[in-house]
Amino acid sequence: MNKPHPYMPNSVTEIKEKMMEELGIRHIDDLFSDIPEDLRFKGELDIPGPYAEAEVKGMVLRQLEKNWTLRCPPFLGGGVWPHYVPAVVDEIVRRAEFLTSYTPYQPEITQGMLQVIFEYQSLICELVGLEVANASLYDWASALGEAARMASRLTRRDVVAVPYLISPQRLAVLRAYTEPVGIRVVKVDYDKTTGLLDLEDLKEKVDSRTAAVYIENPSYLGFVEEGVETIAETAHDAGARRRPREMGSTPTTKRAPGDYDADIVVGEGQPLGNHMNYGGPLLGIFACRNDPRMIRQMPGRLIGLTQTQDGLRRGFTMTLQTREQHIRREKATSNICSNEALCAVASAVYLSLLGPQGLRDLAEVVASRAHYAMRRIGELPNIRAPLFSSFHFKEFTVSFKGRTVAEVHRDLLSSRMHGGKPLVDEFPELGEAALYCVTEMHSKRDIDRLVSALEEALER
Amino acid sequence: MRRFRQADWEEPLIFELGREERVGFTVPSVEPEVSDAVGDIEELVPTNMLRSEPPMLPEVSEIEVLRHFIHLSQMNYGVNSGVFYPLGSCTMKYNPVINEVVAAHPKITEIHPDQDEATVQGVLGILYQLKRWFLEVTGMDDASLQPAAGAHGEFLGNLLIRAYHADRGEIDKRREIIVPDSAHGTNPASAMMAGFKTVEIPSGEDGCVDIEALRSVVGEHTAGLMLTNPNTLGIFERNISEIAEIVHGAGGLMYYDGANLNAIMGKCRPGDMGFDIVHVNLHKTFSTPHGGGGPGSGPVGVKSFLADYLPVPTVEEEDGVYRLDYDRPKTIGRIHGYHGNVSPILKAYAYTLALGGSGLKEASEIAVLNSNYIAHKLKDVRGLSLPYAPGVPRKHEAVLSASGMAEETGVRALDVAKGLLDRGIHAPTIYFPLIVPEALMIEPTETEPLEALDAFIEAVKEISDLAYSNPKEVLDAPRNTAVGRLDEARAAHPKTICLSWRAYCALAGRG
């Protein structure tokens, strides 16, 4: 290729020749002469291009155009949620100094990122009511996997109890993280009326092998787990760590897990200022108590506040790195290296913008509209919403009589509306049910339109 | 040499800004009809689940938030904003702006991962196509895009090794993963995550895997071997076919750590070297930004005999229609809640189009040319040396040792790094690989102009001169960055450790 490429300043023939002359070689391939002949790739990679920027842009956007434009955001939640991302958040995460930097291994020249991550850790602590949070993990599901392993290391026990109504995707990740090290996952039953954890079944399943009891609040199916005191007592009486998760945008109206004796909190930070991006990148939240024994077992990076060596001013640096793979190798608490730092930056900006009042207002509008939707949908004939009698936050179950979820879903799609996630395969015992979600992105008009579409679909 | 001064705003913590009742953002109001219908939502919340006090979040206006974080960004250093970021093993290449532009399109940012496949054919097509190109570059047969980072891919790879041996009824005896002592720390840590024990083997005098050492540890307990090629010294493991033969002969599998793929695109392929499993870091080789630590993306490719174990779902194509395939009865399950880090995958897709097959190959060629140029110019600088096989060309990176300088002047690799920061250049990776004392691991990538390489070389020479004439000057560096050296001991000491604003307030309260 003779034409210089804009991404490669030294692709100019004259420069290459000058550099090769310095090295005393005549051809670039001389630098690859140590690759055995039989391993050399003959010919060209079968990949189209190179294309000019205008062409690249056109090709990518033409491809993206094939994604549908829906009349309003999908009524989907369950682990990723449609929430508004303020313009200031996007403005900050686009800054090249943040976007194109790597892990702040050299603290003197990366104080900016270090301070933002320290602020992120601090904001998460305020949200969940604990004293320590790490710099991020990949997503909620992998954070749960890491938490189960941490609880097992701390307690030297090998059973983790989870709610029966956990998201099957999350459960699959939990199993992948725990099975190789011999941790067993047991499911705790739920009350068929309220959906809440069956506390009797919990007592039966928690014993001297239980490393942790994991609850979700709000649950996968949207209701708020109320028996938190009893759950905490049951877990702690058996000497286990209890690990509720706190969902990112959970409102100020809801109690922080740290306030009901959670030892480790995991959750999803995507709704805190991160776009859905078809499910990634996400932001695994991970927090725990200010207990040195626990902190030493934490996975992931930690940013600490310290001073400069001359003691003259405050500064930030990565700390307790002896837990991490680049120092401790196979004895590390986790293998994580690259994390989701930029998503943590987004969440720090988001929480700073919202403040306590914004969070409260957000919770109010989200829950109010979700309840409005539940009420309107529940009034329709041949529909139940929600299936459980507990307080729901933004997600709720909807079940149909006379028509299948798949049929209703298709009808909604034909009017460019996207209904909830079908639960038929995940929890067949719930019947023809789907998991709907309403956020501040759904106006009353959107909800009314959904209700009409559902009504029509059920009349067919 | 240009004079560098990093911005320093002495920026307060966000918690120290603002005033009561200030807001940085408003959310839509509840419509009157909605509140009429549902009433006061708070009254519906179970009383024991109400928060007694609001969280202690800052109360700041929009412009205060914006300025705060812009100030902090100015106290940071990125590839696109700095002048040179030769952080070895991290492939800090230019992150093309067009990739960010297309990735910000609402038709990708506002898509929910549980949407009906019919509504997301565009993004599925991108995932599928990137997978095909990834297979072409690596010489593998099938792949999963779920891993969110390189180490996540390594974890998946080890789960696949586990599943393969379990399927053959051999997992109880195959407990060991072999890693060279020059391996990335993630390799042994990932093997540990998957329940394996690691066996470390020493490197030979040529910096490559010691074949005899390898022979002495393989056996019926071998589950597999993890290797990067070129290795972390930047040297190509020319005995790779023999290594693969030995490991395969013992019944183990070969795992390729793709952190160093930027050296060999279009020149040779892991799949042709005998590797069974490969991960690639899209945030390295395929130009997606590192984001201050993440997000990354670490797709994993396998040979066809391992395809049954891949996580679900995978993206497949039939007659021009893309779908998610969950039909893998032997799957290891999942390692990510959804489909992996889709946004970086989209950026890698745009990058691949911008380069094409020939451009990827040229990227590797120039990356290798650049690193050899630096190694050539630096190896004779006073106090530095190029350990291991100095006559063998380096690939994408070169590891120099400052041990001579350290012994003769007391100026160590760490100090050289700080001296570079003072000159506006990001430091190389230091003290890695572990087999090189006082290591300076330099990876220039293909996206740096000759002028940047020369400026870096000049800066290193200048620091070397200073080390031998006025070492204190280097030991006191950096002075031109936002802050000077930090008190790491204080950061980690049980009495002074401070990991959050809460802890800071508690420490301050204690006085």
Interface residues (C-beta under 8 A of the other chain):
Chain A: M1 H5 Y7 M8 P9 N10 S11 I15 K16 K18 M19 M20 E22 L23 I28 D30 L31 F32 S33 D34 I35 P36 D38 L39 R40 F41 E44 L45 D46 I47 P48 G49 P50 Y51 E53 E55 V56 K57 M59 V60 L61 Q63 L64 E65 K66 N67 W68 T69 L70 P73 P74 L76 G78 G79 V80 P82 Y84 V85 P86 V88 D90 E91 I92 V93 R94 R95 A96 E97 F98 L99 T100 S101 Y102 T103 P104 Y105 Q106 P107 E108 I109 T110 Q111 G112 M113 Q115 V116 I117 F118 E119 Q121 S122 L123 C125 E126 L127 G129 E131 V132 A133 A135 S136 Y138 D139 W140 A141 S142 S167 Q169 R170 A172 V173 R175 A176 Y177 P180 V181 G182 V224 E226 V228 E229 T252 T253 K254 R255 A256 D259 E268 H275 M276 N277 Y278 G279 G280 P281 L282 N290 P292 I295 R301 L302 I303 G304 L305 T306 Q307 T308 Q309 D310 G311 R313 G315 F316 T317 T319 L320 E324 Q325 H326 I327 R328 R329 E330 K331 A332 S334 N335 I336 C337 S338 N339 E340 A341 L342 C343 V345 A348 V349 L351 S352 L353 L354 G355 P356 Q357 G358 L359 R360 D361 L362 E364 V365 A367 S368 R369 H371 Y372 R375 R376 S390 F391 H409 L413 H418 K421 E440 S443 K444
Chain B: Q6 E10 E11 L13 I14 F15 G18 E21 R22 V23 G24 F25 T26 V27 P28 S29 V30 E31 E33 V34 S35 A37 V38 I41 E42 L44 V45 P46 N48 M49 L50 R51 S52 P54 P55 M56 L57 P58 E59 V60 E62 V65 L66 H68 F69 I70 H71 L72 S73 Q74 M75 N76 Y77 G78 V79 N80 S81 Y85 L87 C90 M92 K93 Y94 N95 P96 I98 E100 V101 V102 A104 H105 K107 I108 T109 E110 I111 H112 P113 D114 Q115 D116 A118 T119 V120 Q121 G122 V123 G125 I126 W133 E136 V137 G139 A148 A149 G150 A151 H152 E154 F155 L159 R162 H184 G185 T186 P188 A189 S190 A191 M192 M193 A194 G195 K197 T198 I235 F236 R238 I240 S241 I264 M265 G266 K267 C268 R269 D272 M273 N281 H283 S287 P289 H290 G291 G292 G293 G294 P295 G296 G298 P311 I332 G333 R334 I335 H336 G337 Y338 H339 G340 N341 V342 S343 P344 L346 Y349 A350 T352 L353 A354 L355 G356 G357 S358 G359 L360 K361 E362 A363 E365 I366 V368 L369 N370 N372 Y373 H376 K377 V392 P393 K395 A417 K418 L421 H426 A427 T429 F432 E446 T447 E448 P449 L450 P478 T481 A482 V483 G484 R485 L486 D487 E488 R490 A491 A492 P494 T496 I497 C498 L499 S500 W501 R502 A503 Y504 A506
